[in-house]
């Protein structure tokens, strides 16, 4: 009887499900459960209030529902959905008096409303950075009570559409961009410090307030003189977040991370000198802000935007001690990638900032943020700045971190800035076009270290900065050098901190057997020094860059180096390495500035007759010579090798926000030497272009389920790229390539993302690599490789594929009953793969 009842209930449920009577979210969740392993913890839809064009409850509810419906195909892949409201500029928190009837000043503008010109006034030629307009005629008026209704409605409608928990976040921006702020710019200008948008235009987190007799929610009797901003802001946030129904708060545009979030200079670096004597005091002030805020607002999660720069640069230029903030127990999420690559194309800076900040974390969580719309400045990056090209999706989403256990970490959170544009529109085109790329990048997410791994000195930088004023320029230099290297085609996508590296290889000695490590020179007698030497002597591959002034005799002997008198200025540079192919070659002159390179060039080979050392590049200044790059390997190292590159960051501060690279008409780009030596480690990425002024492509090579996933951004689509790995020429799925001296060659579009599972050893010819349909029971994947001439082919099948499941056919076709060719399963320093030798014509492989 019980069995029959269960059968009846099942039939009723099945019919209801088929007829659409089961809630949509329940069906979506049941289907999506197979994707659970790649689910995000949270996806955040950032939005302004502009879509709510009428202060009408029914209309507000309709708009709220549409927000979730538009992104539903992506939201099924998350455990929690959040909406982060760009209500105003954060002054709604500062101004809050504790009553729902209080009028709300909100971000109803195009442009900057905090200039000397009133909204909508001034000469016609003024830009929107000089004067603001209303985004529509007669925008609705809102109170704090209306905002409370919007928040509750978003939670209700979001739950109905997605079936998932809905969290709402508030935002605080330190600048003048989004709404009029009497508090910042008229009543309390003493809190302003940073100059990102004019002199003293941004709120400094460690500022102190003057007395104020006005009543506020957290200060009903007014603000006492000398109240720390952290105390005032924290108490106001506690009242505002709790009263309005928020779940977390977002610190925008570098707030909480120093005084200057966007510039290469800051409170401790003027562009001409580092002021190390100010470092400890300013760091203490930043940390005090976090403590004061948390004392007043103890429980709400803090999410952060961070700066446009990196850990080392922020520490050296603006006293930002990220290690101290991470370890403060502040219940915060770390800063994501900066959205500025969309504005200036500086993907090297975006990637360096992103990777350096994730090298260590408060816990395992970190987020990726994507710039779809801008609700203030009349641009929608997906549609205009990116031109609907997904390079700023595939490149940062190919990035991964490794923790102390050697476990791969990928973003747990995903944010969209924003789902509405400056006019309050929510064009469905954007989620419809962006979502497939986000999901493809997630399906291709790294599962193992990439071919090149950055061992980031997170702990060392935080120690060196305070211990020795001579080290501060070195802390600053390292990240800028890697920024330039990435911008010039260095394929870097994996990061691990120096501390985690030592723990990880102790537990997993073979973790990096397929990778080359890239890191700074270690301190004398440090555990890192012994770990790096031991790694190479056991067969590992290592590249060291930067000054070695503080290395010990053991490490200098290991890399066969001694330090001579430091030199700076202009040098002639020469190299024996294979270089890029240019019709007009790079200049042979390089400019090495001590201030931006951690000191002068001192590196020379200790023993020039050492048979295990090969000099690869040198720099000459008059009669003085310095050795710029070399490689060393000894037979007893079991295949291990170490390379040293002094590394010149050919940039300087000329004003503006960032360091300015030297003109390629006059100077050689110093970071190119790093990419040029990669063939010594079995990885060639060579560029073919007309002249040095054409920007180089940005590239990552990630490892995902045993595949090599290539992602790229081409600032100039006339550039041709040549690839060769130790395994052979990599073949990009779905494309043909002309082999040139054993290298595959491709001319790619602005943005691209391609899987590689096949490498070919063959000197020339045109090769194709295509996916075929299965057409056979038990076969999940089938690929064809055409144009082979007595070739050796290496196939990187998915990890779980055994020799009994793998098939290889030469010049055969459906139904695959004949034409099988012999293959071998190999597991060595190149990884786990199948190899087919001496094959001509077409090879079809399947599993």
N, C-alpha and C positions, 0 to 999 in steps of 0.2 A: 504493500500500500504506500509506504514511504517512497519507494523507488518510482512508482507511477506519478506521485505528486511532484517529485523532482523533475521527471521528464516533462510534465505539463508546464511547470514553471520555466523550464529551459526553452520549450517551444514558444511560449508566450513572449519571453525575452527576445528570442531570435526574430519573431515576427515584428515585434515592436522596434527592434534595432534596424531591421530591413526597411521598415516603413518610415523611419526617421523619428520614432517616438522616444527613443533614448536620447538624452541630451547630447548635443554635438560634441561638447568637451569630453564626455565619457568615452564616446567612440574614438575621438582623436587620441585620448590617453591610452586606450587599449592597443591601438595600432602603433603608437609611438613608443610603446614600452620596449620594443626591440632595439631602440636607439638609446636606451638609458645610459649606456656607458659613455656616450659623448654628450649627454645633456649638459647644458649650462646650469649652474646653481641659480643664476638670476639673469634675466634680460631686462634692461631698463630702457623705456621709451621716454626720452627727454622732450618736454613740450613747454611752450609758453602759454599764456592765457588767450593769445590772439584768435585761436579757432572758436572761442566762445564769444561770438560776435554779438550776441544778444544775452542780456541778463534775464533769461527766461528758463525756468526749471526744466520744462519739457525739452527745450532746445539744447540745454546743457547736457541733458541725459543722452540725447541723440548723438551729439558730438563725442561724448565720452565713449559711447558704444563703438562708434566708427573708428576711434583710435585703436582699439583692440582688434576689431575685425580686419583692418588693413594688414596687420602684422601677424595674423593668426597662424599662417603656415610656418612661421618661424617660432612663435611663442609655444607651439606644441613641444619644442625641444628644450624647454626650461622647467625647472622645478618651481621657481617663483617669478612673478612678473612685477616689475616696479615701474612707477611713473615718477620722473623727477621734474618738478615744476619750476620753470624759470618765471616766477611770478613777477618779480621786480629785479632789483640789483642786490638784494639782501637788506636794503634799508627798511623793508617791511618788518624785518626782525628787530632792527635797531629802534624803529619808531613805535613798536607795539605797546599799547597802553593797557591791554588786558580786557578790552571790551569788543564784542563782536560788531557793535554799531560803528566802530571807527572806520572812516573812509580809507580805502586802500589805494595808494599810489602804485600803479602797476606798469609793466613794460609795454606800453601801447604805442611805441615810437619806431620810426626808422631813423637810425643814426644816433648821434650822441646828444642827449638832452641837457647835458651839464656843461654847456659852453656859455660864452657871454651873450649869445644870441638866443632869444626866446624861441620856443618851438614854432616852426613855420614862418619865422621872420628872417630878415637879413638879405643881403644881396643874392641874386639868383646863382651866381657863380660859386657860391660856397658848397663844399662837398658835404656829404652826410657825416663825415668825421668832424666837421666844423659847426654843424647845425642839424637839428632833428625835425622830422615831420611826424604828424599823427599817421598811423598805418591805415586808418580809414576815417571817413567823416563820422563825427559824433560816436566815437567808441563808447561802449557801455561803461557805466560807473559801477564799481564793486566796493563792497565793504569786507571786513575780515569775516563776517558771517557768511557772505556769498562765497568767499574762498573756502571756508569750512564745508559748505554744501558741495562745492566742486570736488573737494577731496573725498568726501563720503560717496559721491556719485561715481567717481572713478573706481573706488573700491568695489562698489556694488555691480556696476556694469562690467568691469573687468572680470569679476568672479563669474558672472553669467556667461560671458563669451569663452573664457579660457578654462574655467573650473579650477583655477590655481589661486594660491594666496596672492593678494595684491598689496604691495607696499608703496607708500608715497614719500618722496623725498623733497625737502626744501633746499634752496640754494643760497649761498652767500658769495657775492663777487666783490673783490676789494676795489674795483675800478669804477669809471664813470659811464660805462657803456650803455646800460640797458634801461634805466629809468631815472627820473629826476630824484636827486638825493639832497634834500636840505640838510640832513644830519651830517653827511660827509663834507660837503663843500661850503656850507654856510655856518652851521651851528658849531661844528667840531672839526675844523680843518687841521687841528693839531695832531689828529690821528693819521695824517697822510705822510707817506714816506717814499714809496717807489715812484719811478718816473717813466713807466712803460708807455703812458699816453700823455706825456707832458710832465713838467716839473711837479713833483709831489702830487701825483694824481691817484695813487693807489694807497689803500689803507695798510698800514704796517701792523702786523699782528702783535708786536711788542710795544706799541705806542701807549701813551697814558692820556686819559681824558681830563679836560678842565671841568670845573664845577658847572652844574646845570640844574636849575630849579624846577624844570619841567618834570611832570610825573610820567614814569614808564612802568610797564608791567612788573619788572623785577626791581625797580627803584621808585616806588610810589612817592617818595619824598624828594626825588631828584637824585642827580649823580654827584657824589662828593668829589671834591678836587683830588687829583692824583689817583683816580680809579684806573687800574690797569684795563686796557681794552679787553683782554682775555676774560677778566672777571665780569665786566659789563656784558659783553657779547655772550658769554656762557650762560649767565642768568637769564638774559632776554631770550636766548634760544630755548632754554628749558621751558619757560612759560609759553612761548610761541608754538613750539613743536607739540607740546602736550595739549594745549588748548585747541589747536587747529586740527589735530588728528594725524600729524605726520609720524613717520617711522624712522627716518634718518635725515642727515643733513650732509650737503656737499659743499666742500671748500673749493672755490673756483680760482682759476688763474694764478696759481702759486701761493694763494693765501695759506698761512701757516708754515711756509717753507722759505722764510727770509723776507727781505724787503723788496727784492727785484726779481720777478718771475720770468722775464723774457730776455734779458740782456746778457751778453758775455761778460759784462762787468757787474759790480755789486758793492756791497758794504765793505768787502775786504780786498777787492781788486779794482783798480782805477783804470785799467787798460795800459798803464805804464809801470805799476808796481803792485806787489802783493803786500798787504798790511797785516802780517801774521799776528802782530801784537793785539789786534782788535778781535781776533778770531774767538777766543774762549769767552769773552764777555758777551759777544753777539749770539753765539751758540746758546749760552745760558739763558739769554732773553727769549730766544725762540722756544726752547724747551719749557721755560716758565709759562709761556702762553698756553701750551698744550696742557700743562698741569692746572693752570687757573681755569681754563675752559672746562676741563673735566671735573674740577671740584664743584662747579656750578651746574653743569649739565652732564651727569655721570653715566647715563645709560644709553642714550640714543647713539646708534652707530654713526661714525664719521666716514664719509667717502671723500676722496680727494682728487683734484685735477693735477696738482703738482706744477712744476715749472716746464719751460720748453727745453730744458737742458738735461744734464746727467748728474749722477751721484758725485763724481769727482769734481766736475766743473762747479756744481752748486756749493760744494763744501769749500772749495778754494776761493771762490769769488764772492760768496754771500753767507758764509758761516753756517750752511745748512747741514746739520749732523743727522743724516737720515737713519743711521744706526741707532742713535739715541731715541729718535722718534719711534722707530719700529719696536724697540725694546721697552717702550714706556708703558705698555699695557693700556693703550688709549682706545681700544676697540675701533680700529680704523682699517680701511682698505688702502693698499698702496696706490700711488698715482699710476695711471695708465700711460699709453703712448700719447704724445702730444698731437693735437690736430693740426699743427702748423705746417706739416709736410704738404697739406693741400694748398697752402697759401704761398709757400716759397720753394717747394720741390726739394727740400733738404731732407731726403729720406735717411741719409746717414745720421743726422742729428736725431731724428725720430727713433730710429732703431737703437742707437747708442743709449739714449735716455731710457727707452723701454727695457732693454736688456740689463743695463746696470742697476735699475731699480728693482728688477725681479731676481737678481742674483742672490739676494737674501730677502726674506719676507717676514712679516709678523707671524704669519702662519702659511698655509699652502695657497691661499686665495689671491688672485689678481685679475685685473680686467683688461679687456680690449675695447677701445672706444672708436666709433666710426662717425665721420662727419658727413651726414646726409644733407641737412639744411642748416642755414644760419637764420635765426628768427629776428635778427636785428640789422644786418648789414647788406641786405638785398643781394645775397648770393646763395645758391644751393649747390654745394660742392659736387654732389653726385652728378648733377645735370650740367654744371658749367666748369668749375675748377678742375674736376677729374675728367670731364667730357664723357661721363658714363663708362669710364675705364676703371677696372677694379684693382689697380696696383696697390692702393692703400688698404685693400682688404687682404690680398694674398701675401704680400711681403710681411707685415707685422703678424699675421695669423700663422705664418710659417715658423715664427719664433717660439722657442721652448726653453725651459730652465730645467736644471737637474738639482735635486736636493742632496743632503748628506747621505742618503741611502742609495743614491744613484737612480732615483725614480724621476721619470719625465713629468714635468708639469706644463699644462697648457691653460689658457684663460678659463677661469671658472665663472666670470661675469662678462656680459656683453652690453655695451651702452650705445645708443644712437643719439647723437647731437645733430639735429632734433628731428621730430617727426612732422613739424610744421615749418613753413617758410616765413619770410619777413612780412608777408601779407596775410598771414593766418590761414593759408591754404594747406591742405594735406593731400597733395597729388598722389593717387594710387600708383602711378608709374614708378615712383621711387621704391616703395617696399616690394613691388612686383619684380623690379629689376635687380635690386640689391640682394634680396633674400637668397636666390640661387647661388650667388657667389659666396655669401657667408656660409651657407651649408656645404658647398663644395670644399671651401677652405677647412671647414671643421671635419669633414670626412677624410681629408688629406692631412689632418693634424699630425705632428711628429709623434712617433712612438719610440724613437731611439736618438742618440746624439747624432748631429750632422757631421759631415766630413771635416768641418773646422769648428772647434769649440773654444770660446773665449773664457778663460779662467780669470774671473774678475776679482781684483784685489780690494774687495769691499771692506774687510777689516783693516788691511794695511793702510789704505787711504785715510781711514778715520783715525788711525794711530799716527801716521806720518805728519798729518796736517798740524797736529798740536805739539808734537815732540820736537820738531826741527823746522825752523823757518825756511831753511834751504830746500826742504822737501815740498813746500806748498806749490811752487811752479811745476814740479813733477806730477803732483796730484791733478793739477789743472790740465797738463799736457796730454796725459794718456788717453782720455776720452775724446779729445779733439782730434788726435791722430787717427784713432779708429773711425771716427766720424768721416774723415776725409777718405780713409781706405774703403769704407762701405760705399761712399759716393762714387768711388772709382772702380767699383766692380768686385770688391772682396766678398766672396760668398759666405757670409757669416750669419748663422741663425740660432746657434745654441750657446747658452751661457751657464756657468756654474761658478760659484764663489771659490776663492782659494781655500777657504776653510772647509767648505763642503766637499771640494775636490779631494782633499786629503782623507776625509772620512769615507767618501764614496769608493775610492780605489782600494782602501783597506778591506772593504766588504765585497767589492766586485772588481778584482784585479784586471779583468778583460773588458771592462766597461768601455774603454776608449781604444780598443784594438783596431777599429776601422776609422779612427779620427786622428786629426792633428790638433794639438793643443796650442793656444796662443795666449801669452801672458807677459807680465812685466818681469824684470829681473828681481830676484828675491833678496832679502836682507841677509847679511852674513850671519851664519849660525842659526838661521830660522828653520822651523820645521818645514816650511814651504821649500826652502833650498834643498834639503835632503830628499823631500818627496819628489821634486822635479828631477833631480839627478837619478834617483832610484827608478823613476818611471821610464826614463830613456834607456838606462842600462838594462832594463828588462824587456826592451823592444819597442818602447813608445816613441812617438814622434812629437816634437816640440819646437815651437818658434818663440823666441824671446825678443822683446823689443824694448827700446827706451834706454835711459842712462843706467850704467852699472856702478856708479860711484860708491854705493853702499853694499856692494857684493863682497863676499869673503873670498880668500884665496882658493878655497875648494871649488867654488862655482866658476871663478875666472879661469882656473885651470881646466875645468870641465868643458868650457866653451872656447878655450885657447885664446884668451883675451888679456890685454893689459890696458891701462888708461894713461894717456899722454896729456899734455897741457890742453885745456879746453879751447876750442876755436869757434868763432861764430862769424856770420856774414855770408858773403857770396863764395861759392865753391863751384868748380867744374865737377860734374858727376859722370861716371862711366860704369858700364856693367857688361858682364859677359853673358848675362841671362837673355833668354829669348824675350823680346819685347813686343808691344802692340805694333800693328801694321798701319802706318800712316803715310799718306802721300807727302805731307809736310811733317817732318819728325818733331818730336818734343825738343825743346831747348836743352842744351847740355849744362845749363847753369842752374844752381839751386841756392835758395836763401835760407840759412839756418839762423833763427833768432833765439838766443838763450832764454829770453823771457817766456816764450811760448813753446819751448821744447825741453823744459826741465834742466836747462844748462847747455853748455857748449858741446861740441863733438870731441870726444876724447878717445874713441874706440880704435884700437889697432890690434892686429894679430900678435900674440905673444911669441909664437914660434911659426914663422912663415915657411919653414921647411917641413912642417908636420904633414906627413903623407895622408893623414885622415881628414885634413881640412882643405876646403876649396873656397877661395875668395871669389865672391860673386859681384860685388860692387864696391867702388871706392870714390872718395871725395878729395879733391885737390885744391889747395889755396896757396898760390905761389909755389914755394918749395916745400910746403907742408902737405902731408898726405894723411888722410884718415880712412880707415876701412869701414865701409857702411853696411856691408852684408856678407855673410859667409855661412857655410854649412859644414858640419863635422859629424862623422860616424866612424865608429871603431868596430872591428870584427866581433869583439867580445860583447857588444851591445845587442846581439841577437836581432839585428835589423833596425835597432833604434837609431835615431838621428836627431840632432839639435841644430837649429839655425839661429843666427843672431842678426837682427836688423836694428841699427841705431834708431832710425825712424825720425824723419823731419816733418813736423807739422808746418807745411808751407802756407801759413796763414798769419794774419796780424789783426790788431784792432785798429780800425780806421774811423771809428764812430759808428753810429747806428746801433743795431741790436746784437749782431753776431760777429764772430771773427770772419774776416774777408780773405778768401783764398788768393794767393798770388796769381797774377795774370799768366796764363799759359803761353802767351806770346813771348814772355821774357824768361820764365822760370819753369824748370822741371817740377812736376808734382811729386813730392817726396813719398807719399803713401803708395805710389805705384810699385815701389820695390817690394812691398809686402806681397802683392799679388803676383809679381814676376817670379818670386821664388817658390810659389806653390807647386809648380811641376816637379820640384825636388821631392815633394811629398805625394806625388801621384795625382795631382789635380791641376789641369791647365784651363784657364779662362783668358783667352786672348782677344783683344778688340781690334777690329779693322774699321778705320774711318778716314775721313779726308785730312783733318788737321786737328791740332790740340784744342782748339776752341770749342769743338763739338763735345758736349758732355758725355761721359761714359755711362753705360747702363748700370743699374743696381740689380743685384742678383742674390738669391738665397737658394741653397740646396738642402732640403730637409729629407729626413728618412721617415717613411710612413709605411708600416706593415711590409718592410723589406724593400719597398720601392724608393727611388730617388725622385723627389718632387722638386722640380725647378720652377721658381717664381721670379718674375722680373719686371723691371720698369725701365723703359727706354725713353729718356728725355728727347732723343733724336732717333727716329725710326729708320734712318739710312745706315745706321751702324750695323755691322755684321759681327757676330760673336762666334768664336771657335772654341771647341771643348775637346779635351781628352783627359781621361782618368787612367790610372794604372790598369784598370780592367779593360780599357779600350775606349773607343769613341762612344759617348752616350747618345742614344737615340730617343728623341722626344716623340711621345705617342701622337699619332695622327698626322705626322709631318714627314716630308722627304728631306734628305740632307745630301749635300755633295761633300764627300770626304776629301779633305785637303791634307796631304801628308799625315794620314791617320787620324785627323781631327774632324769631328762633325762640325758643320757650319750652318748657322741660321741667321736670317734677317727677320727680327721679331717686331710685332706691333708695340704700341705704347705700353700696354699691360699684357702679361701672359702668365699662364700657369699650366705646366705640362708634366705628366708622369713619365718617368723613365724606368723601365725594368730590363732593358737590353743594352749591352755594350758589345761593340764589334771591333775586332782587330783586323783591319784591312786598310791598305794605303790610300786607295782612291776609288772612284765610282760614285754612283748615285744610289743611296739606300733609302728604303721606305720602311716605316714601322706603323702597322695598323692593327686595330682591334677587330676581330671577326666575331660573328655570332656563334653561339655554342653548337646548336644543331645536333647535339648528342647527349643522351641521358648520362648524368654523372659528371658532366664537364661544366665548370663555372666560368672559366676564362679561356679565350683562344686568341692568339696574336700571330701575325705574319710579319716576317722580315724579308724584304725583297732586294735584289741587286747584289747578292753576295758573290764574292770571288775568292774561293779557297780560304774562307774566313774562319776565325775563331770567334764564337759567339757565347757570351755569358748572359744567362737569364736569371734575374732575381725574382723568382716566384714568391707568392705570399708565404709567410713564415711557417704555416702549418702544413705546407705541401711536402709530401714524402716522395721518394723516388718511384714508388708504386703508383702514385697518383699523377706523375708527370709524363707527358708524351711529347715526342719530337718527330716531325715528318719533313722529309726533303722532297720538294717538287711534287707534292701529292695534293689530293683534293678530296672532297666529300665522296664517299662516306668514311674516309680515313681507315681503310682496311689494308692499305699497302703504303710503302714509302717510309716506314719507320727508320730512323737513324739513331746510332748509338749516342749516348750522353753519359756524363758523370756528374754526381753530386759532390760538391766541394765545400769545405768549411776551412777557411784560412784567414789571413789578415785582411783579405778583401771582403770577408763576410760569408754568408751562406748563399750558394747559387748553383745553378746547373750550367754545364759547359758542353757545347757541341763544337767539334773541330773539323777543319778542312771541308767546309760546306760551301757549295756553289749553287747559285740560283735562288730559290725561295725556301725559307725555313718557316714552318708553322709549329708553334708550341702551344700546349694546352694543359690544363689541370682542373 
